[in-house]
Amino acid sequence: MSGGGTGQFSGIPLNLIGRTEGKSADYVVTGNWSAKAAKEAEKYGTVNLVFPKPKKFESIPLRESWNLNPNASYVYYCANETALGIEFPFVPDTGKVPLVCDMSSNIFTQKIDFSKYGLIYAGAQKNIGCAGVTLVIVREDLIGNAHPLCPSVMDYKITADNKSAYNTPPVWNIYIMGLVFDWIEEQGGVEAMALNCQAKSGLLYSTMEQFDDVYFPTVDQRYRSRMNVTFRIGSAEGNEGLEKQFLAECQSRGMINLKGYRVVGGVRVSLYNAMTVNEVRMLIKFMKEFGERIRQTTPKQ
């Protein structure tokens, strides 16, 4: 489908929220992307946040503390929050209520048990291809409940009945997707991608542990992302001068786009499938050099 992942913030409630009498949905908000999805869904029905929004997103509340509605049309969550570096280490159990998941940033990085989901979607630009096409996988029994005002191009039944060609599809983008799928298979499939992801993120997190007086991860250990490693430098709150110096020196070495998301700050290292282990090792080498320099110039407490 077209519209990117953001288009599905509307597409999902327009197609699913009306499938039950209460026209309500549960949203698990763990960062800015799931928060945006919940806000958009409020236009089309009742949105229940399954736990209160925290002052700062650093972890995921225990599943036992969630306030789920057994009569909800669906439960929505984002598997990996790219801006904050929070990733679900588990698939939420929602009983008979269909589970909807935004996998835009970590799809094809590990095996998926599709039987646990009612709908999975993913914007292409992280691990699938180039922006402009969205992968949407919907359980067949959930199709056919669109809101009367749902645009035809967003209606899952119309899309399925027309084999994703109700309007002219983004042919080039789909072609690129096919090439990426071929490449994944050539590399050893999703199993190989999973091993690479674990290796890359593991290298970064272990380096931060070695220099825990210099690099400060922003997320509780259990929920740290394999895709987006986020941290501050100098202290848990961050030292702006040190972070600017770190980013400038990275750029001079050909390592760019490491600045944290605009509303978060700090440093963010994105490790999507195209990033190699050797490229991560280059960053690790510099992080160690930088860390040693900071230790030598910072007075001991």
Beta strands, then each sheet from edge to edge (+ up, - down):
strand 1: 24-28
strand 2: 46-49
strand 3: 75-78
strand 4: 80-81
strand 5: 86-87
strand 6: 99-102
strand 7: 119-123
strand 8: 134-138
strand 9: 215-217
strand 10: 228-233
strand 11: 267-270
sheet 1: 2+ 1+ 3+ 6+ 7+ 8-
sheet 2: 4+ 5-
sheet 3: 9+ 10- 11+
end
